[in-house]
Amino acid sequence: MNNPYATRFELRACNPYTNTYLVLAAIYTAVLDGVRAAITHSTGELLAELSKQAGEDGFYLEKSRAYRSEADVFEDYTPEERNRLFGTPPATVWENMESFNNYPEKKAVITSGGALRDQIIDAFRAGALLRWKTELIARIIPENREIVRKTQEIKSQCVTDQDAYNWNKISTLRTYLAKDSIDSKSLFTLLIGALETGDYATASGLQVEMYDKMAELHSLYDAYSKNMI
């Protein structure tokens, strides 16, 4: 700990499905790319690069975002400020996998050593999308459907106009999420259909909407149930 040359590097982004060999290949190639940029600059220049503000030009790091903050990024910034300063994280697996297409310059870095070929990346991407699809269809959507079923109207002899208003909003939202008709399909059905037909861009947007609507349902039902006596 007292050695000024000691360096600790930790990567927490991996998940249980991570292939250690692929991750190490990507890390080492990315590190080498950074080393090539760093060796031509002084310590002061490197510190300034790491400390630059979002919107400032740099010799290596992205201009659009910051990379360092002495504040607590989760407590001291609003979500909008955090995304503006440090970048918006992908909301779904599809958005994450699309990074291979959206950032060709970054893909070029991790494939420059030859260890990560297009065939390997394509196989990794296909496996991640298959797990995402399976998880949504087999677990997440059924669990959400059960939550919708449990948001039942509460019978009471004391029902106010506020209760009726709240329940009407809840009932409309329940139908939108989980109830099909001949002329229209529920959000759950549309999401399953998009996944099964391989329309992952649409499925990604529907997944984000599903999470937003489920959060809204929870909030509405919580207020509704607390007002019932």
C-alpha positions in Angstrom: 0.0 0.0 0.0 2.9 2.4 0.6 4.5 1.7 -2.8 3.9 4.8 -4.9 4.1 2.6 -8.1 1.4 0.2 -6.9 -1.8 0.4 -9.0 -5.1 -1.4 -8.3 -7.4 -1.9 -11.3 -10.9 -3.3 -10.9 -13.5 -4.0 -13.4 -17.0 -4.6 -12.1 -19.0 -4.6 -15.3 -18.9 -8.3 -15.9 -21.8 -10.6 -15.4 -22.2 -14.4 -14.7 -22.4 -15.0 -18.4 -19.0 -13.4 -19.1 -16.4 -15.3 -21.0 -13.2 -14.6 -19.1 -11.0 -15.0 -22.1 -13.0 -12.7 -24.3 -13.1 -10.0 -21.6 -9.4 -10.2 -21.0 -8.7 -10.0 -24.7 -10.8 -6.8 -24.9 -9.3 -5.3 -21.8 -5.7 -5.9 -22.8 -6.3 -4.5 -26.3 -8.1 -1.4 -24.9 -5.4 -0.9 -22.3 -2.7 -1.1 -25.1 -4.6 1.5 -27.1 -4.6 3.8 -24.1 -0.9 3.2 -23.4 -0.1 4.2 -27.0 -1.9 7.5 -26.4 -0.4 8.1 -22.9 3.3 7.6 -23.7 3.4 10.7 -25.9 2.0 13.0 -23.1 3.2 14.2 -19.7 1.7 13.3 -16.4 0.1 16.7 -16.2 -1.5 16.4 -19.6 -2.8 12.9 -18.6 -4.3 14.3 -15.4 -5.9 17.2 -17.3 -7.4 14.7 -19.8 -8.9 12.6 -17.0 -10.2 15.7 -15.3 -11.7 17.4 -18.3 -15.3 18.6 -18.3 -18.0 17.4 -20.6 -17.7 19.4 -23.8 -14.0 20.0 -23.5 -11.7 18.8 -26.2 -9.2 16.1 -25.3 -6.4 14.2 -27.1 -8.0 10.8 -26.4 -11.2 10.7 -24.3 -14.6 11.6 -25.7 -15.5 15.3 -25.9 -19.1 14.8 -25.0 -18.7 13.5 -21.4 -16.7 13.9 -18.2 -14.7 11.1 -16.6 -14.0 12.2 -13.1 -16.0 13.8 -10.3 -15.3 14.4 -6.6 -19.1 14.4 -6.0 -21.4 11.4 -5.5 -22.8 10.9 -9.0 -25.9 9.2 -7.7 -26.7 11.6 -4.8 -25.4 15.0 -6.0 -26.8 14.9 -9.6 -30.2 14.5 -11.0 -30.6 11.6 -13.5 -30.7 14.2 -16.3 -27.5 15.8 -15.1 -25.7 12.5 -14.7 -26.6 11.3 -18.2 -25.5 14.6 -19.7 -22.2 14.7 -17.9 -21.2 11.1 -17.9 -23.3 9.5 -20.7 -26.6 7.7 -20.9 -26.3 4.0 -20.1 -28.1 1.5 -22.4 -31.6 0.8 -21.1 -31.9 -2.7 -22.6 -29.7 -5.5 -23.8 -30.5 -4.6 -27.4 -29.3 -1.0 -26.8 -26.1 -2.4 -25.3 -25.4 -4.8 -28.2 -26.1 -2.1 -30.7 -23.0 -0.3 -29.4 -21.0 -2.6 -31.7 -22.8 -0.9 -34.7 -23.0 2.6 -33.2 -19.4 2.9 -32.2 -17.3 1.4 -35.0 -14.2 3.3 -33.8 -14.4 1.6 -30.4 -15.0 -1.8 -32.0 -11.9 -1.2 -34.1 -9.9 -0.8 -30.9 -10.8 -4.0 -29.3 -10.5 -6.0 -32.5 -7.2 -4.5 -33.5 -5.1 -7.3 -31.9 -6.8 -10.1 -33.9 -8.1 -12.0 -30.8 -11.7 -10.7 -31.2 -12.8 -11.5 -34.7 -16.2 -10.6 -36.1 -17.3 -14.2 -35.8 -16.6 -14.2 -32.1 -18.3 -10.8 -31.6 -21.4 -11.9 -33.6 -21.7 -15.1 -31.6 -21.4 -13.2 -28.3 -24.0 -10.7 -29.5 -26.4 -13.5 -30.6 -26.1 -15.3 -27.3 -26.7 -12.1 -25.3 -29.8 -11.3 -27.3 -31.2 -14.9 -27.0 -30.8 -14.7 -23.2 -32.5 -11.3 -23.2 -35.4 -12.6 -25.3 -35.8 -15.8 -23.2 -35.7 -13.9 -19.9 -38.4 -11.4 -21.0 -40.7 -14.1 -22.4 -40.2 -16.8 -19.8 -39.8 -14.7 -16.6 -40.2 -10.9 -16.7 -43.4 -10.6 -18.6 -45.2 -13.5 -16.7 -44.1 -11.9 -13.4 -45.5 -8.5 -14.5 -48.7 -10.1 -15.7 -49.2 -11.6 -12.3 -48.7 -8.2 -10.7 -51.3 -6.8 -13.0 -53.7 -9.6 -12.0 -53.2 -8.8 -8.3 -54.1 -5.1 -8.7 -57.8 -5.9 -8.1 -60.5 -3.4 -7.3 -61.0 -3.1 -3.5 -64.6 -3.6 -2.3 -65.6 -1.1 0.3 -68.8 0.5 1.6 -67.0 3.8 1.7 -66.0 4.8 -1.9 -65.3 8.4 -2.7 -65.0 10.1 -6.1 -61.3 10.0 -5.6 -61.4 6.2 -5.2 -63.4 5.9 -8.4 -61.1 8.2 -10.3 -58.0 6.3 -9.1 -59.5 2.9 -10.0 -60.5 4.1 -13.4 -56.9 5.1 -14.1 -55.6 1.8 -12.8 -58.2 -0.2 -14.8 -57.2 1.6 -18.0 -53.5 1.0 -17.3 -54.1 -2.7 -16.6 -56.0 -3.1 -19.9 -53.2 -1.4 -21.8 -50.6 -3.6 -20.2 -52.2 -7.0 -20.3 -55.6 -7.2 -22.0 -56.0 -8.1 -25.7 -59.0 -7.4 -27.8 -59.8 -8.2 -31.5 -58.8 -4.7 -32.6 -55.9 -4.1 -30.4 -53.1 -6.0 -28.5 -51.8 -5.3 -25.1 -48.3 -4.1 -24.4 -47.2 -7.5 -23.2 -48.5 -9.2 -26.4 -46.8 -6.6 -28.6 -43.5 -7.1 -26.8 -43.7 -10.9 -27.1 -44.6 -10.6 -30.8 -41.6 -8.2 -31.5 -39.2 -10.6 -29.7 -40.5 -13.7 -31.5 -40.3 -12.0 -34.9 -36.8 -10.7 -34.3 -37.8 -7.0 -34.3 -35.5 -6.2 -31.4 -35.4 -2.5 -31.9 -39.2 -2.3 -31.4 -39.0 -4.8 -28.5 -36.4 -2.7 -26.8 -38.6 0.4 -26.9 -41.6 -1.7 -25.6 -39.5 -3.1 -22.8 -38.6 0.5 -21.6 -42.3 1.4 -21.9 -43.3 -1.7 -19.9 -41.0 -0.8 -17.0 -42.4 2.8 -17.0 -46.0 1.6 -17.1 -45.4 -1.0 -14.3 -43.8 1.7 -12.1 -46.8 3.9 -12.8 -49.2 1.1 -12.0 -47.4 0.4 -8.7 -47.6 4.1 -7.7 -51.3 4.4 -8.6 -52.3 1.3 -6.8 -50.4 2.3 -3.7 -52.2 5.6 -3.6 -55.6 3.9 -4.3 -55.2 1.2 -1.6 -54.0 3.7 1.1 -57.2 5.7 0.6 -59.5 2.7 1.1 -61.0 2.1 4.6 
